[in-house]
């Protein structure tokens, strides 16, 4: 059970609940890999990429509530596209039926 109504809980909030922020600001100093310090700690393209991915996720998922997820796939696609049908490139990238192997 949820502590609040589904319409009051964003997907971003739910995602962070079990383990905190994805890619927190202190991630790199805390996870240097096999070395004591990351050799890229002062200049890292991946850090910039992950910060952008995190920001994009937060911006998108903060605008979607758990209640919004009750939509079926077609309704969600239309809703995410602001009422416009999904563009052909998106439909082609994600076919309706994907065979499992």
C-alpha positions in Angstrom: 0.0 0.0 0.0 1.0 3.6 -0.7 1.3 6.1 2.1 -0.3 8.7 -0.2 -2.7 8.6 -3.1 -1.1 7.5 -6.4 -2.0 10.8 -7.9 0.3 12.5 -5.3 3.4 10.3 -5.9 5.6 11.0 -8.9 7.5 8.2 -10.6 10.7 10.1 -9.8 9.8 10.0 -6.0 9.0 6.3 -6.2 12.2 5.5 -8.1 14.3 7.2 -5.5 12.5 5.6 -2.5 14.3 2.3 -2.3 17.9 3.4 -2.9 18.1 7.2 -3.2 19.2 9.3 -6.1 20.4 7.7 -9.3 24.0 8.9 -9.9 24.3 11.2 -6.9 26.8 14.1 -6.9 29.2 12.1 -4.6 29.1 9.0 -6.8 32.5 9.3 -8.4 34.6 9.9 -5.2 32.7 6.9 -3.6 33.1 4.5 -6.5 36.6 4.9 -8.1 36.6 1.3 -9.5 39.6 -0.8 -8.8 41.9 2.1 -8.0 42.0 4.3 -4.9 41.0 7.3 -7.0 39.5 7.5 -10.5 42.1 8.8 -13.0 39.3 10.9 -14.5 38.1 12.5 -11.3 38.9 16.0 -12.5 37.8 15.7 -16.1 35.2 13.0 -17.0 33.0 12.8 -20.1 31.0 10.0 -18.5 30.2 12.0 -15.4 28.8 14.8 -17.6 26.7 12.2 -19.6 25.3 10.6 -16.4 24.5 14.0 -14.9 22.5 14.8 -18.1 20.8 11.4 -18.0 19.9 11.9 -14.4 18.6 15.4 -15.0 16.5 14.3 -18.0 15.0 11.4 -16.0 14.2 13.7 -13.1 12.5 16.3 -15.4 10.5 13.6 -17.2 9.5 11.4 -14.2 8.7 14.3 -11.9 5.8 15.1 -14.2 4.3 11.6 -14.2 2.4 10.2 -11.2 1.8 6.6 -10.3 -1.8 7.2 -11.1 -0.8 8.2 -14.7 0.7 4.7 -15.1 -2.8 3.2 -15.1 -3.1 4.2 -18.8 -2.7 1.5 -21.4 0.3 1.7 -23.7 -1.5 3.5 -26.5 -3.1 6.1 -24.2 0.3 6.7 -22.4 2.0 7.2 -25.8 -0.6 9.7 -26.8 -0.4 11.5 -23.4 3.4 11.6 -23.5 3.3 13.1 -26.9 0.9 15.9 -25.7 -2.1 14.4 -27.5 -0.2 13.9 -30.8 0.2 10.4 -32.2 3.6 8.9 -31.7 6.0 9.7 -34.6 7.0 7.0 -37.0 10.6 6.8 -35.8 9.5 6.0 -32.3 6.9 3.4 -33.5 9.6 1.8 -35.7 12.1 1.7 -32.8 9.6 -0.1 -30.5 7.5 -2.6 -32.5 4.3 -3.7 -30.9 5.3 -7.3 -30.7 8.9 -8.1 -29.7 9.7 -11.8 -29.8 11.5 -13.1 -26.7 14.5 -15.4 -27.1 
